[in-house]
Amino acid sequence: MVRELAPPNKSGECLRTRHYHGERLRRPPSNTWRCLKQFEGTTSQKHGRFTTNCYHSVRPSNFTEPEKSHLKDAMGEAGFADAKPKLAKLICYGADVLIVDGTSWEVFQLTCAASKKCGWYNIVAASRYNPYVKDGAKTECIEICEQLGWNAPDWLIVPVGGGCGLASCWKAVRELHRIGLIDKLPRMVGVQGAHCAPLVKAFDEKLPPDRIERFPNAHTVAHSIEDDYPPDGDQALIAIRESEGLALSIEDVTMLAAQALMAKKEGLFVEPASSATVAATRMLLEQGIIDRKDSIIAVATGSGLNEPDSVFSAFPQPPIIKPDIRELEVNLRGFR
């Protein structure tokens, strides 16, 4: 799902939108599907930052009760609950799941080493190791331009974790421009969490693409982009500079506010990594960096069901009542 945003009106709303639907073709040929599959996870208050990942093979597996107990002890109740939606998908698809106690960059290095040693095809979301991912992910940007009548937006705002998504979009628009399907290139904007922003730091400090550094003590509520080091960050940084774009960071609380705004105004429940692009759009409009007449695409492809606990961190827990009309009436007064 991609959202095109209009400038804010007098009430401050900037979510008059048109909807564009498309699929991201990211699966390599079937003979490479015995592979490593990676996903990021959670923050544990008890043990500090804890990133969950998995090896995706071809045999079903599940957690025993002792394993569940161990996970909850290591990750904390909140951390385990936050990881459960992604764990459930992987287990149902037939994955053998291993939880790795380490950062996303450490797990990335592990997947590369394991793939080499075990002869697996490595489908981590980094195009330098998996060429399918970039040409698969770029289809979302091709479809954006197609559904805009083969026009490119003035601004393309993309959440950045490992950097491949933004680099893929830039590859797509450059190819479309080269063959004459679009007549201009958009300015690229990369969005990261304020406390997990290695790309933004490199952009602000004007570092060369090969000098991006790991972000210390990285953490954000947007777990889908919680990468302390972006494997494709060099390509993303090049894309931002070539397009005369920019990189910026968003505080967690601002992402959560944008998540609620999208749900209330547009009926879209997206994860914090996706709402970050909407929050960035509003920030750039308020700062006058983006003109109100510009065309803007904010990419928001992640479902809020990936990280439902982010909602409960921003809103009070619903009260639990007995099936009694008087108790219902008492509690209803609190909603007014």
SVG drawing of the C-alpha trace seen along z (x, -y; Angstrom):
<svg xmlns="http://www.w3.org/2000/svg" viewBox="-28 -27 63 58">
<polyline fill="none" stroke="black" stroke-width="0.4" points="0.0,0.0 1.4,-3.4 0.0,-6.7 0.0,-10.0 -0.4,-12.9 -1.7,-16.3 -0.4,-19.4 -2.0,-20.1 -5.3,-22.1 -6.1,-24.8 -6.8,-22.3 -3.4,-20.8 -4.5,-17.5 -2.3,-16.3 -4.0,-13.0 -6.2,-13.6 -5.0,-10.6 -5.3,-8.4 -4.7,-4.7 -2.3,-2.7 -2.2,1.1 0.5,3.4 2.5,6.4 6.2,6.6 7.7,9.6 10.5,10.7 10.6,14.5 13.5,16.0 13.1,19.1 11.8,22.2 15.2,24.0 16.7,21.3 13.9,21.4 16.0,23.5 17.4,20.4 17.9,18.2 15.1,15.9 15.7,12.9 13.4,10.6 14.0,8.1 12.5,8.1 12.2,6.3 13.6,4.4 13.8,6.1 13.7,3.8 15.2,6.6 18.2,7.5 18.6,4.4 18.3,4.6 17.3,8.0 16.9,8.6 15.1,11.8 15.9,13.5 15.3,16.9 16.6,19.4 14.0,20.4 14.4,24.0 11.9,26.5 10.7,28.4 8.0,27.4 8.9,26.7 7.3,25.1 8.3,24.0 8.0,26.3 6.9,24.9 10.5,24.8 11.6,22.9 8.7,20.4 9.7,20.0 13.3,19.4 12.4,16.8 10.2,14.9 12.9,14.9 15.5,13.6 13.3,11.2 10.8,10.1 7.1,10.6 6.6,7.5 9.5,8.4 8.2,12.0 4.6,10.6 5.9,8.2 7.8,10.9 4.9,13.4 3.1,12.1 6.2,12.6 7.2,15.8 3.6,17.2 3.9,16.5 7.3,18.1 6.3,21.2 3.1,21.6 5.1,21.4 7.2,24.3 10.3,22.6 12.8,23.9 13.1,20.9 16.2,19.9 16.2,16.8 19.6,15.1 20.8,12.9 22.4,10.1 22.0,7.0 20.7,7.0 24.2,6.5 25.5,9.5 22.7,11.7 23.3,10.5 26.9,11.6 25.8,14.9 23.4,15.5 26.2,14.9 28.6,17.2 26.0,19.9 24.9,19.7 28.5,20.1 29.2,23.0 25.9,24.9 25.5,24.2 22.3,22.3 21.0,19.5 21.1,16.3 18.0,14.2 18.8,11.5 17.4,8.2 20.7,6.9 21.2,6.7 25.0,7.2 24.4,10.8 20.9,11.3 20.4,9.8 16.8,10.8 15.8,8.4 16.6,5.2 15.0,6.0 12.0,7.5 11.5,4.5 11.8,2.0 8.5,3.1 6.7,1.1 8.2,-2.1 7.4,-1.0 3.8,-0.6 3.8,-4.0 4.8,-5.7 2.5,-3.6 -0.5,-4.4 0.4,-8.1 0.1,-8.0 3.8,-7.4 4.8,-10.4 7.2,-10.5 6.4,-12.4 8.4,-15.3 9.3,-13.6 9.5,-9.9 9.7,-9.2 10.8,-5.8 11.5,-4.1 15.1,-2.9 16.4,0.0 19.0,1.9 18.7,-0.6 17.7,1.8 14.1,0.4 15.2,-3.2 18.1,-2.0 15.6,0.2 13.2,-2.7 16.0,-4.8 17.1,-2.1 13.5,-1.8 13.0,-5.5 16.4,-5.9 15.6,-3.0 12.2,-4.4 13.7,-7.8 16.4,-6.3 13.9,-4.6 11.7,-7.6 8.6,-6.4 9.0,-9.3 10.4,-12.7 11.9,-13.6 13.4,-12.0 12.0,-12.4 14.0,-13.6 14.5,-10.7 14.0,-11.0 15.2,-8.3 13.4,-8.1 14.8,-6.3 14.1,-6.2 15.7,-9.0 17.6,-6.4 18.5,-4.1 19.7,-6.3 23.1,-5.3 22.1,-6.5 20.9,-9.9 24.1,-10.3 26.2,-9.6 24.2,-12.0 24.3,-14.8 28.1,-14.4 28.7,-14.2 30.5,-10.9 31.4,-9.0 29.1,-6.0 31.7,-3.4 32.2,-5.1 28.7,-4.5 29.1,-3.4 27.1,-1.2 24.7,-3.2 25.5,-2.6 22.7,-1.3 20.2,-1.4 16.6,-1.1 13.2,-2.2 9.6,-1.2 9.7,-0.7 11.3,2.7 11.1,3.3 13.8,0.6 15.7,1.3 19.1,1.9 22.1,0.6 24.0,0.9 22.4,0.8 24.0,3.4 22.8,1.4 23.3,-2.0 26.0,-3.0 23.6,-2.6 20.8,-4.4 23.2,-7.3 24.3,-7.6 20.6,-7.6 19.8,-10.4 22.7,-12.6 22.3,-11.9 18.6,-12.9 19.4,-16.0 17.2,-14.5 17.8,-14.1 17.7,-11.7 15.9,-12.5 15.0,-10.8 11.7,-10.6 11.1,-10.2 9.1,-7.1 6.3,-9.2 5.9,-11.0 5.6,-7.7 3.0,-6.5 1.0,-9.7 1.1,-9.4 0.1,-5.7 -3.0,-6.7 -3.7,-9.6 -3.6,-7.2 -6.0,-4.8 -8.5,-7.5 -8.4,-9.6 -7.7,-6.9 -8.8,-3.6 -5.2,-2.3 -3.5,-0.3 0.2,-0.4 3.2,0.4 5.4,-2.4 8.0,-2.0 5.4,-2.9 3.8,-5.7 7.3,-7.2 7.0,-8.4 3.8,-10.2 5.3,-11.8 8.3,-12.9 6.0,-14.3 4.3,-16.5 7.6,-17.6 9.0,-18.6 5.9,-20.5 5.9,-22.4 9.6,-23.3 8.9,-24.5 11.4,-22.0 8.6,-20.5 6.3,-22.9 2.6,-22.5 2.2,-22.3 4.7,-19.4 3.5,-15.8 4.5,-13.5 4.6,-9.7 5.0,-8.3 5.7,-4.6 3.8,-2.7 3.8,1.1 3.9,2.7 0.7,3.8 0.1,2.7 -0.6,6.4 3.1,7.0 3.7,5.0 0.3,4.7 2.0,4.0 3.1,0.6 -0.5,-0.5 -0.7,0.6 2.5,-1.3 0.8,-4.5 -2.8,-4.1 -4.2,-3.0 -5.3,0.6 -9.1,1.0 -10.9,1.6 -12.2,5.1 -15.8,5.2 -18.3,7.8 -21.3,8.5 -23.5,6.1 -25.4,3.1 -24.7,0.9 -21.0,1.5 -21.1,0.8 -22.8,-2.5 -20.3,-3.6 -17.4,-2.8 -19.1,-4.5 -18.9,-7.8 -15.1,-7.6 -15.2,-7.6 -17.1,-10.9"/>
</svg>
